[in-house]
Amino acid sequence: MDNLIAILLVAFGAYLFWQQRRQTEFAEKFIIQRCKNLGLQLLSTARGSHKLKDNKGNWGWRTVYLFEFSANGHDYYEGFVEMKGFRPMTFYVPAHHIPDVEMD
């Protein structure tokens, strides 16, 4: 019986790890796409903290992903995405310099 419990615990841990990796991949794709749409250069991404509640008190497993970006290649700013499951719930980009765009 002890072996069965140990196997179930290992399987559950592997499942949680796999789900976290999938969520990280979704978050990175979302961040890359959003930075591209905004004309920003993505510098790095990192998984931040986990939360069980949002700011309004709603329950749900949430993960915050931090990212650094540059608007003109000489500066950098930090933003974040809060994911609930595989959906982005909050995307925050601070006020930043908007690079000049050449008009044809």
N, C-alpha and C positions, 0 to 999 in steps of 0.2 A: 504494500500500500504506500509506503514511503517513496518507493521508486516512481510510482505513478504520479504522486503529487510533485515530485521533483521534475519529472518530464513535462507535466502541465505548466509548471512555473517557468521552465526554460522556454517552452513553446510560446507562452504568453509574452515573455520578455522579448523574444525574437519578433513576434508580431508587432509589439509596440515600437521596436526599433525600426522595422520595415515601414510602418505607417509614418513615423517621424521623418524618415528619409524621403518618402513620397511627398510629404507636405513641404519639405525643404526644396525639392525640385520644383513643385508648383510655385512656391514663393519666389524662387530665383527667376523662373520664366516670366512671372508677372512683373517683377522689378525691372528686368531687362527690357521687356516690352514697353512699360510705362516710361522709363528713362529715354528710350528711343523715340517715343511719341512726343516727349517734351523737349527733345533735342539736347539731352544731357549725357555726359560721359560717365558711365558707371565705373567706379574705382574698386569697390569691394562690397561683399555682403557677409553677414554673420548672423547666426541664430542668437537671439537674446534670451529673454526670460519667458517663462510660462505663467499663465494666469488661469484661475478657475472661474473668475468673474470679470465682467467688463466694468466700465465706469458707471453704468446705470444699474449695476447689481444683478444682471442676468447671468445665469450659470452657463458654463460651457468651457471646454478646454480650448485655450487660446495660446498661440505662440507669437512672440514679437520677433521680427527679423529686422536687423539694422543694416543700413547700407550707406556708403559714402559715394558722392558723385561730384562732378565738376561741371561748371557751366561754361568755362572758357579755357580750361586746361591749366590754369595757373592758381586756381582756388579750389577749395573743397568744402562740402557741406554734408551734414548727416541727416538722414531721414529714416523712417521706419514703416513697416507694414505689419499690421496685426492680422493674423490668419485664424479663422475658426474652421477647423477641419481642413478642407482643401479650397476654401473660399477666402479671398481677402475681404476683411471687414473695414479696415481703416488703412488709408495710404496717406502718409504725411511727408510733405516736402516743404522745408522752411523757405522763407523769402530768400531769394538769391538773385545774383546778377544775371540778367538775360543777355546773352551774346547778341551782337549786331548781326542781322541777317541781310545778306546782299540781295537786292531786288534786281531782276533782269529786265 
